[in-house]
Amino acid sequence: MDSIPGSQEELLRMRKNGEAGKKGEDHGNALSRKEATEELIGCMVHSEEEAYKLYCDYGHRIGFSVRKGKQSYFIGTRDIRTKDYYCSKEGLKYDEPVTEANFNRPDTRTNCKAMVRFRVDEKGRWTVIRFVPLHNHQLAKPGERHLLRSAKSFAVGKSGVIDPAESAESHAMNGSSDRTVGDISEPPGYTTRDCYNHDNVQNITLIGAGDSQSLVSYFKRRTNEEGMFYWDVQVDQEGRMTNFFFRDGKSRSDYDCFGDAVIFDTTYRTNKYSLICAPFVGVNHHWHNVVFGFAFLLDDSTASYVWLFKSFLESMGGRSPKSIFTDQDEAIMQAAEQVFPNTQHCFSYWHILKNAQSHLGTVNTSQAFQNMFMKCMQGCDTEMELQESWDAMLDEYKLQDNDWLNGLYKFHNRWCSVFNKDTFDGGINSSQWGEVSNNILTGVADESTSITRFALLLEKVVKTLRRNESEEDFRCSQTAPVRAIKHSTVLKQAAESYTHRMYKLFEAEFLDGCGATSCHENSCGGSLLRFEITMQGRGSKMWTVLLDTSTMEISCGCGKFERMGLLCSHALKAFSLQNVDMVPEKYILKRWTKDARRSMYNLSQEDSTQQECTEAELAYRNRAMQYAYNLALKSQELEEARKIFWDSLETGEKALEVFFEMRNLHAQSAKDASTREKKKKKKIPKGPSTKKAKQALASSSAAPVLTAQTNEQQFQSAQDANGNATIGRSYYYQVFPTPMQPNQIFMHPNTMPVCAPQDLSAYAAVRPNSNFGGAKNI
């Protein structure tokens, strides 16, 4: 037996010879784990290289990397007799000697036992004789598998066919989808379709005249190909298009997760038309930029900003951010007050420092002045301290008559930390962060770039940001950060919860609190403790921490948790002094964890979306459509995943049909009971026996009655997953003395009903031909 037909070895040979064709497509990433496993067992190849590629190909399909393992030889020779290949997570890092080179390397080992063993016969044939398929760790998702180290050799790009940068642009302009899962692109490589797209859209992307109409045509194509794409255009009195706003479906998902703090930047202009290019930017769970949408504005009037903020709010289902950070601009302030009345509006530190360069001249180059200026913004604890520090700065540098500083101080409540300690910014409002945000648009276009081409380049920027996020997600799922204190339970908990970037920020606070603080503890009565903490080597400033040991509620005067969502060194010091070895879950903010994107669609009565929307039904529908849309993207690559998705929809649809049918039956039953009650009242004579009759009637109706309907006309008329009629199955309903609530009955079409606290209203019936969204109907 030379090779098994359809095996990976045969497919590899066919791919090398360009013969895979249809068969190669049938054996692509759509293979299930079971099918790939069955192909591997007993497979035969003819060299060590082919054996390694065979297991690497299997690992790529399943979702893990491969490491070369032990080998044995024929006695008296150097000819290989057996060869092992392991999952890359085999063994433990602590089994290796610690060196300077590997100390800070992320921990990828989980002591996984998955492996394959080949035996080589005298004819040089390599046969699989042992195979362990089970892994003890999370496998890479389909959209992440191109990031696997041993799988990169299989992503062969066609660089000789087309220029990568030009292809990416043409791909975006034509709107052809990249077969993504949650907008995570596949491995680099260009298909025949890409080549045709590149050739066909060159004339479209470079149109100069009628550029507004070209941009609208691009928006329409995106809307047709991506149901959740949103765009809006404002026209003037003469019908000319003046302002544009657009965002894609993934931006909506990003906003649902990370839309609590937003920076609105209006400092960048398109070079050809001098339009304001205004991105809405946030920060994701890796503390990286995430874009919620873009706008092109003809002017910076209040009316333009009001229109833009309303379009943005509508595109996000009516949910306002907790805080928004902008430049100091009167028009923006008025627009924000009108559209975001419940949002905390602050001036961005980066914008303030950038404006200082042009308004203060050489004074701003002084490090002493910058220190005093930063103290006014971030270092004061009371309004009186701010006033004293501000006056001292003006006196020191003779700036009492500086119009810009005087105008800035009028709105000190929008930028001084004294007034914004409870304003959540996620670390986005810092002098460094704004520079990073502005770099999103730096160098995007030149003076000859049309507005349509500019939009395409912005799309490429967003794809790059999302690719970086997917790589970080993959790294967090496959590796663990190195802990400075190996056996610390607090750091272990943080490493398991937070993303790598946030863990390092938390670890710095933890080490600072435990090793560089002085503390004085007092009891305030009962279970309340007061800690007065000073940081060693950083002056005599004291921070006050209050800890309730009965509820584990903690608060610090620095307000870091309220602003950043991360416990400060002072609070961690107080926990340490009380021997608290696990941080309470309420102080591990979900938006900073590896699971930040999970459970983002759960609705509750306190949900801010429902509170701010004019109609709760609209808020629910938007969330349900977005959830279904993301699940459709997630499942589209694999046939097995698509089947699971459809089965879930069909099951949910049947459950809803049963629920509403039983609800109708109960309503009819209640109506009939009411009618009988009225008739009985007419027949029962007035007198002493009336009260007893009523009591007997009430006691008899209090107990729920389980009734099986056997009339043919009342049989269930739904169909099963294969389209077969289910006529003949009787269904049951339970009569309750009060109106039935959604959590009183859970019923599967094939079983008796079970009383359970199950919220069936969460099921959303989405039919195969459903349209998940449109340009304005989101």
N, C-alpha and C positions, 0 to 999 in steps of 0.2 A: 504494500500500500504506500504510494508515493505521497499522496495528500488527500485530505478529505474535501470533497466538493463543497464549495460555499464557505470554507474556513477562512479565517483571517489571513492565513499564509497565502492562500490562493488569491484573495482580494488584494493583498499587498503586491503580489506579482502582477496582477492585472492592472493595478494602478500604475506600476512602473512602466508597463507597456502601453498604457493608455487604452486598455480594453475593458475597463470596469463597466462603463455604460449603464444600462438600466439595472443590471444586477448589482453594481456598486451602489446605486442609489437605494436599492431595496435593502442593502445591508449597511446603510449609513447609521447615523446616530439614533435612528428610530428603533434600533434593536432593543428589546427589553433585556433586563439583567438575566432572566432565566435563559433566554435564547443565547446570549453571549456566553453564559457559563456552559451550556450544553455544547457549544461549538468548541470551547477550549479543551474540555476533557477528552483525552485520547488523541489530541491533534499532533501531527507530525510535521517537522520542518527539517531543513538540511544544513543549518549552520548556526553558530552561536549568535550571530547578528540577527538572523531571522527569528530565533527563539526570544531574544530580547525584544524585538519589535512586536512579536506576537503578544507578549504579556503587556507591553506598553499600550498596544492598540486596545486590548481588553480593558486595561486600567482607564484609558481615555473614555471608553464607552460607559464604564461604571462610575468613574469619578474619583480616581486616586492616582498618585504618582508611584513610580517603580524604582526600587533600589536593587542593585546587583548584590547577590549574597554569596554563600559558601559554595565551593566546588570540590569534588574529589577526582582522583586520577586512577587510571589503570595502573596496576602494580608494575613498578620499574619503568614507567614512562611518564611523559608530561601530557599525555592525551587525556582529555576530560572524559570522565565516566558519568558523573552527575553534576548538575548545575542548578542552584536555587536562585530564585528572584523573589524579593520581598516587596510588600507595601512600603512606601517611603517612611511610614510612621512606625516601622518595626523597632523594637528596643526602646530604651529610655535615655534621655540626654544625660542624666546623672550617672549613667554607667560609663560615660566617657570621662577622661581626665580633663579638668578645668584648665583652660589656657586663656591667655589674653585675647586670642583670636575668636574663641567661641563663647566667651562669657556673656556678651551682649547680643548674641545671636538668638532670635526667637526660637522658642521650644516647639519643635514639630513632632516630637515622638510621643506616642501613646501606648507603646508596647503592643502594637497590632500584630496579630498572628497570621494574617492573610499572606499566602505565598503560593508559589508553583514550583515544582521540581521536574526537571527534564533528565531523562536517561539517554545516553548516547550508545548506540550499538556499534559493532565493528564496521558497518558500512557507512558510518557517519550520520545516521539518522537520529534526530532529536525528538523524543516522544515524551509527552506529559504523563508522568506516572503518579504524581501526587498533586492535589489541588485543594487549598483551603480558601473558600470564598468569603468567609465572614470577616467583617471589619468591626472594630470597637470604637469608631469615631465617625464624625459626620463626613459624608461623601460630597464631592463638589457637585453643584447643580449643573444642569445642561448648559446654561449660559456662562458658567465659570470654567468649564473643562478645558478651554483653550489656554487657560492660565497655568495648568498643571505643567510642572517642569519637564517631565518625561514625555509629555504629549505635544510639546511645541514643535518637534521635528515633523509632525504630521500636518501642520498648518503651512502648506507650501503656497506662497503667494506667486502671482503671475506678474512679477514686476517688469518682465520684458514686454508685456502687452500694452500696458497703460501706465501713465504717471499716477502714483498713488494720490497726490494732493488734488490733481484735477479730477480723478475718478471720484473722490469723496465729495467734491463740490457738485459734480454732475449727478451723482447718486442722490444727493439731498434735493437738488432742484427738481429732478424728475419725480421725487416723492416715493421712489421704489423702496419698499421696506427691506431692512437688513436681516430679516428673520431673527428677531430679537426676542429675548425673554426679559420683560421689564426694561426694554431699551438697552440691554447689554448686548453689544455687538458681538458677532461671531468672530473667529480668528481671521487675521488679515488674509486677503485673497480676493480676487476679482473674477466674476463670472462673465460668460459671454454676454449676458444681458447688460452688465456694467459697460462693456465696450460699446454696445449699440447706444446705450443711454448717453455715454460721453460724446459720441458723434452727433446725436440727434438734438441735444439741448444746448449746444454751443451758441447758436444764434439767439436762443431764448434768454440765456443768462446774461448776455452782454447788451441787451436792448437799452438804449439811452432814452429815446423819446417815448413818451407815454409810460414812464417808469411806474407811476402809481397804479395804472391798470395792470401792468405786468406783476406787481406785487400782489394785487388782489387775486389775479389768476393763480399765483403760487399758493395763496391762502386757500383758495377753493380746492385746488388739487390735494393739498394736505388734509383738508376737511373730508374729502371723499375717501381718501385712503386711510385716514386715522380718525375714527369717529369722535374721539374726545378732544380733537384739536379745536381751539377757540380763537377767534379773531374778531376785531371790531374796528370800524372806521368812522371817523367824524368828518362831516362835510360842512363847508361854509354856506352862506346864504345863496351863493351862486352855484352850488352843487359841486364845488371842487373839493377833493379829498385833502384834508389837512393833517389829521392825527391818526396814528395807527397803534393798535395794541394786539399782541398775539402771544399765545403760549400753547404748548402741546399737552397731550394727556399725561405724560410722565411728570410734567411740572405740577399738575394738579395733585398727583400722588405725593410729590415731594412737599407741597404746601400742607397737605393733610398731616404729614409727619413733623415738619420742621418750620411751619409757618407762624410760630409764636413770636419771632423777632425778625424784622425785615429792614434792610437798608435800601433806600430809594436814592439812586445816584443820578444827578442831572448834569454832571460836569463834562461829559463826553459828547462830542458832536460829530455827525457824519461829515466827511470832508467835502463831498460833492455838492450837497444841498444845504449844508450847515443846519440840518435838523438835529434836534436834541435826541440823542439815543439814551434812553433811561431804562436801565435794567432794575428789576426787583430781585434782590439777592438775599439769601439767608445762609444759615450754617447748618450742616448736616451732623450726623452722629460721629463723624471722624474729624470734626472741627475744620471741615473744608467748605469751600463755597458751593452753594446750590442755587440755581437760577429758577425763579418762579414765573418769569415772563419778561418781555421787552416791549418798549414803546418808542415810536418815532413821533416827535412833537414839533410842530411848525413854530410855536412860540411858547413862552413861559408865563402865560397869563393864568389868572385864577380859574377862568372858565375851562381852559385846557386841562389843568390839573384835576378839577372836579370831574370832568368827563372821564379822564384816565382812571382815577381812583374808583369811580363807579363801575367802569368796565372791568377793572381788576377784581373788585369785590364780587361782581356778578359771575365772573369766570370761576371764582373759588367757592361758589355755592353760598355766598352771603356771609362768609365767616371772616371777620376782621382779625388782624394780628393783635397780639397783646401789646406790642410796642413797635414803633416805626422810627427810623433814624434817617434824617435828611440834612441837607445843607440849610444854613440860615437864610430863609427866603420867605417874604411876607405872603406871596401868592400860595406857596406850598402850605404854610401854616393855616391860612384861611380854608383851603381845600380840605386839608386833613381834619379840621374841626367840623366841617360839614359832613364829610363822608365817613370818617372814623371817629365818632364822638366818644366811644368807649375805649379807644386805643391811646396809650401813652405816647405822645409825640415828643421826641428829643432831638437835639442837634448832635450830629455825628462828630466825635472827637477828631477823626481824620479830616473832615471838612474844615473844622475850626483851625487845626494846625496848618492846613494847606492855605487857608485864607490869611493866616498870620504872616506867612512868608511875603505876601504881596502888600500887606497893609502896615507892617511894622519895620520894614527895611532892615538895616544892620543890627538893630536892637535884638531882633529875633535870632541872630547868630550867637548870642551870648548864652552859654550853658547855664549861667546863674539865673538869667531871665527865664529860660525855659523851665528850670526847676521851680521857680516861683509860680509860673503860669500853670504848670501841671498840678501844683499843690492846690491852686484855686479850683481846678476842675475836679480833682480826684482825692485830694488829701485833707479836706476839711470835714469836721464832724458836726459843726453847728453853723447856723447862719451868721452868728456873730464872728466866728473864726474866719468865715469866708470874707466878710466885710473888712476885717483887719488885714487879712493877707492881701486882698485886692488893693486896698489903700496903700499898703506898704510897697507893693509892686509899682503902682503908679508914681509914688513919691520917689522911689529909687531911680527910676528911669525917665522921670519927667514926662509922663504920658497922660496927664490929666485932660489934655485937649484932643486926644486922639479919638476921632469920630467913630472909627470901627470898634474900638474897645468899649466906648460908651454905649454904642448900639448893642453890642454883645451882652453887656452887663444888664441891660433892660430885661433880657430874657434868661437871666441866670438860673431860673427854675427849670429850664429846658436842657441845661448842660452840666450843672454842678451836682456832684454825687450826693450832696447833703439832701437834695430834694428828690432824688431818684434811687434811693437805696432799695426800694421794693420793685423797681422796674427791671423786668427780665430782659437781658440782652444776649444771653448765651455766649458772652465774650466777643460778640460781633462789633460792639462799640468800643474799639480800642484804637490807639494811634497806629498800630501795625496792621490791623485788619482792613481798614479802608484802603491802604495801599495795595493789599492783595486783591481786594475787590476791584479796584480801578484797573489793575493789570489784566483783568478779564478782557477788556476792550482795547488795551494798548496794542497798536500795530495791526489791528484787524483789517483795516482798509486804507487806501490812499485816496488822493484827491479825484481820481478818475472812477472810483467805484460807484456803480449805480446802487440805488436803494434796494433793488431785488437781490443783487449780488451780495450786498451788505447783510441782508437777512440770511442768506445761505451761509455766509461766513460765521454769523452768530450761531447758527445751528451746529456748525462744526465745533465751535467753542463749547457749546453745551454737551455735545457728544463726548468731547475730551474729558470734561469734568465728570460725566457719568461713567466713563471708562475707568477713570481714577478711583471713583467710589466703588465700582464693582471689584476692582483689584484689591482695594482695602478690605472689602467685605470678605473676599476669598482668603486674604491673609489672616483675618481675624478668625475665620472658621477653621483654618487648617493649622494655625500656629498659636502658641500662647506667649505672652510677653514675659521677659525675664524679670523675676521679682527681686528687688534689692535685699529683702529679708525673706528667705526661702520659706520658713515655717510660720510666718505671720498669717493668722487666719483672716485678718482684715484685708491684707493685700491679696490673699488667695481669693476671697470673695470678690474683690474689685476686679481682679484679673479675669475671673470667670464672667463677670457682668459687663464691664465696660469694653468699648473698643480699645485698640492699642493706644491710640493717641490720647484718649480721655483717661486711660489707666495711668499713663505717664504723668499727666497733670495731677491726678489724684495722689499718686505715689509721692510726688514732690511735696504736696501739702502735708501728707502723712509724715514723711521724714522730717520736714521742717517743724511740725508740731511736736513730734516726739523728741527731737534732738536739739532744737534751737529755741526753746522757750523757757521762761520762768513763770511760775504759777503760784497764786495764793487762793486757797479755797475757803469759802464761808457758807454756812447754812442759813437759808432764809426762812426756815420753819417748814415742818412737814417733809415732803419729799423734794422740795425745791432747793437746788444748790446754785451758788454763785461763784464763778471763777474769774479772777483778775489776772490776765495773761499779758506778759511783755515779751517781745521778740528779742533775743540776744543779739547784740551788735547792731541794732537798728533803732537806737534812741530809747527814750523812756516812755513812749506812747503805750498806753494800756488799753487792752480790749476786754470787754466784759462778756462773759458767756453764761447763760442761764440754762440749767438742765433739770428737768423734772424726771427723777429716776423711776417714778411709778408709770409714766406714759412714754418715757424716752423721748420727750419733746425737747428740742435744743434750739437755741437761738444765739446768734453772735452779733455784736454791734457793728462788725465790719460789713454785714449784709451780703457776703459772697454767695451764699446758697440762694438767696432771693434773686440776685442778679445773674449768676452763672449756672445755678442748678448743681453746684459741686460743693461739698463740705469744705470749709476752710481749715487751716492748720490749727486754729484756736479751738474749734469745735472738736476736732479729732483728738486734740490734747486732753480735753475734758472727758471724752469717751475713754481714752486710755487710762486716765487716773481712776476711773470707776470700773476698770477691768472689763469694759465692753469689748468682746472679741468678734462681734458681728455688727456691721452698720445696719440700723433699721431700714427696712425695704423702702419706706417712704422718703428716705434721703438718697436713694439711688434713682435718679431721674431716668425714666424709660427712654427719653429722646437721646441719651448718651450711650445707651447699651447696644449690644450686638443685635438685639431683637427689637430695635427701634421701629422697624417697619411692620411688625406683627401686631395684630389686634387693633389696627388703626381704623377699622370700619365699625367697631362696636358703638352702637348708639345708646344713650341713656337719657333720662329725663333732664339731667343737668348739662347735657351736651351743648356747648356754646353755639354750634351751628343752628340747632333748633331754636335757641333763644333769640338769635339775631335775625333769622330768616322770618319773613312775613308769613310763610306757610310752613308748618312742620312737615307736611307731606312732601313738599318740594325738597326740603333738606334730606329726608329719608330717601327719596328717589335718586337724588344726586349721588348719595353715598352708595346705594345699592348698584347703580349703573357703573360707578367707578370701580367698585369691588369686582363686579362681574367682568369688566373690561380687563382688569389686571390679571384675573385668573385665566381669561382667554389667552392673553399674551404668554402667560407662564406655561400653559399647556399646549401651545400650538405646535411645538417641534416634534413631540413624540406621540405616536398613535395611541399608545397605552395611556398617556396622560390625557389626551383628548377624550378617550372613552370614559375615564374616571370623571372628567369634567361634565360630560353630557349625562352620565348616569346620575350624578349628583343633582343636576338641574331637573331631570325627569322625576327623581325621587322627591325633590322639594315641591315640584308641581303637583304630584299626586297627593302629598301631604296637605297642601293648601286646598285642593279640591275636596278632600275628606273633611278638612276643618270647616270650610264654608258650608258644605252640605249638612254637616252635623249642627252647625250654628243655625242654619235655616230650619232644620227639623226641631231644634229646641225652641226656636221662636214660635213655630207653628204649634208645638206642644203647649207652650206657655199661653198662647192665645186661646187654644181650645180649653185649657184649664180655667182661664179667666171667664170664658163663656159659660162653662158648667157651673162655676161658682156663682155667677149672677143668677142662673136659673134656679139653683138650690136656695138662694136667698129669698127668691120669690115664693118658693114652695114651703119653706120652713116657717111655721107659725111663731109669732112673737110670744115669749114667755120664758120661764126659768130654763127650759131645755135648750134654748138657743146658744147659750155660752158653751155648754158641753158639746154640742154639735160642732161648733167652730173649733174647739180644742181637738176633737177627734179628727176633724178634717186636716188641721195643721200638722198633727203628729203623723198622720198617714202620708202626707206629701213631703215631709222633711227628709226622709231617706231617699237617696238616689236609686233609680230603677234602671237596670241594664236590660235593654230590649233589643232583640234580634229581629230585623225586618226580613221576611222571607218571601214577600210578594215579588213577583218577577219584575214588576214595573219599578221597584225600588232597589234593584241590584245596582252595584257600582258599574259605571259605564266607561271607566278609564282604560288605558292600554298599558301593557307592560313595556320594558325597555326595548323589546324586539318588535313592538307594534302589534302584539297579539291582544285580542280583546279579552277583557277580564270579566265579561258577563257571566253570572253564575256564582260569583263570590258575594255572599251577603255581608253587609257591614252592620256594625253595632253602634248604638248611641246610648249615652247615659243621661238621664234626665235629672237636672239639679233644681233645687228649690229657688235658686237665685240665678240671675243672668250669667251664662257661662263666660268665663274669662279665657284668654288664649293659653294661660299656663295650667289649665285644669285638665286638659286631655292631650295626650300624644298618641297618635295612631299610625301604624304602618298598614299599608293596603292589604297585607296578607295575614295580619294578626288581629287578635282581640285588642281593644283599647286599653291603655295603661295610664292610670292617673299619675302624672309626673310634673314637676315644675319645669316644664319645657316651653320656651317661648317660640311658638311656631310662627309668629309674625315676622321672625327674622329670616324665614325662608323667602327667597326672591325667585319667582318663576320667570326665567328668561328663555324665550323660544329661539329656535335655530335661526329664524329670519329677523331677529330683533335688531334694531338700529340703536347702537349704544350712545349716540350723541350726534351733535351737529355744531355748526358754527356758533349759534347763539342759544340752542336748546340744551343746556347742560344741566 
